[in-house]
Amino acid sequence: MKISIFGLGYVGAVSAACLASDGHEVVGVDPNRVKTDLINAGKAPIIEHGLGPLIERGVAEGRLRATEHAHKAVAETDISLVCVGTPSNWNGSLDLRYVRKVCEEIGEALRDKVGFHTVVLRSTMLPGSMRELVIPTLEAYSGKKAGEEFGVCNNPEFLREGTAVHDYYHPPKTVIGETDRVAGDKLAELYAGIDAPLIRTNVETAEMVKYVDNVWHALKVGFANEVGNVCKRLGLDGHEVMDIFCQDTKLNLSAYYLKPGFAFGGSCLPKDVRAFTYKARSMDLDLPILNAILPSNEHQVKNGLRLVMEKPGRRIAILGMSFKAGTDDLRESPMVELIERLLGKGYELKIYDRNVRLAALTGANKDFILNKIPHISRLMVETMDEALRDAETIVVGNSDPEFRGVFSALREGQTIVDLVRIDPQRRSDERYDGICW
């Protein structure tokens, strides 16, 4: 394939060298004459392990060159990868001036080009940047329509400085956000030989994925450092503690606990976060990340309450009261807190949870149910149908499989507020509102 790459920094230079090494014909485009001269001399414009030999070989074999002229580069290639920087403005917002400038140049070149061309943004941009800036700029300067006369994709990179060449060939995933199938197919060809999951999605999701990755990495560093600071004060080896922590790939280093939904509760998490942060305070340690966990959880309870209160009507059915399905444990259940607040605001509630109802008769939590929350236990009904009968809003509070039948039982005028995503395929619409989807 014939490829033009705009921006010869870390991402652009590595992408150019690796694509040339794969046998593609690559032209790098950068307004910095020093960078283009270095590439054309067979030298790397940045210090990166393994990059120099790839560039030297690519230039020597005639598959890699660089230029300052965007128009000619677009005219002679089939696909353009945009890898320019997106630095921060003084207030933390994203500076997209370089993206805009390159899109103007590519758009002008597309105006004169015959044939379909694919424009791929690898620069890190916030969701909405493709729809609000990239596509309108390309269309305005080309006079052509995206998705019809040229293609547009978002293709976030997952390269770490120092191991970027290795990461290019061994990525954790390849994500293609596409506006049209033709452009997506063309881009997917570039990664045909790379052994990694290939995910094709919309451009906004692709833009978001990169930010979630980087914020997660930053959070992990901060989390480990705060744990290490507590360990140090207690005379423990923070590395040893975290090494043991990381051996758990079933819960700790896994997708578990990483699905958006309602607040956490139960007998362990709130209590242990409270105790851990109290211990740190008693040693005069400030843990900004760990201290934010419980307030963040409280915000999610408020988000759930707001979602319910936005719906019309005062009659509410609650499906699931324990903090998760398959248990009768109500200790620090966020659903109990939600119910308390709705009652305090004068809503009429009917509650159905088969595990809690059974526990009220014979279970270990009988005392808690009958003595601590008797006003709530009196609102419990025997069947899901009874809870739904007169409800205007139906709140799904845990993922008990029985609650999947709520969609077939839904009647005219009823709305579902889902806090757990009881149906993984369903998205929010007029009669269904998911808390994070």
Buried (B, 14 or more C-beta within 10 A) or exposed (E): BEBBBBBBBBBBBBBBBBBBBBEBBBBBBBBBEEBBEBBBEBEBBBEBEBBBEBBBBBBEEEBBBBBBBBBBBBBEBBBBBBBBBBEEEEEEEBEBEBBBBBBBBBBBBBEEBEEBBBBBBBBBBBBEBBBEBBBBBBBEBBEBEBBEBBBBBBBBBBBEEEEBBEBBEEBEEBBBBBBBEBBBBBBBEBBEEBEBEEEBBBBBBBBBBBBEBEEEEEEEEBBBEBBBBBBEBEEEEBEEBBEEEEEEEEEEEEEEEEEEBBBBBBBEBBEEBEEBBEBBEEEEBEBEBBBEBBEEBEEBBEBBBEBBBEBEBEBBBBBBBBBBBEBBBBBBBBBBBBBEBBBEEEBBBBBBBBBBBEBBEEBEBBEBBBEBBEEBBEBBBEEBEEBBBEBBBBBBBBBBEBBEBBBEEBEEEBBBBBBBBBBEEBEBEEEBBBBEB
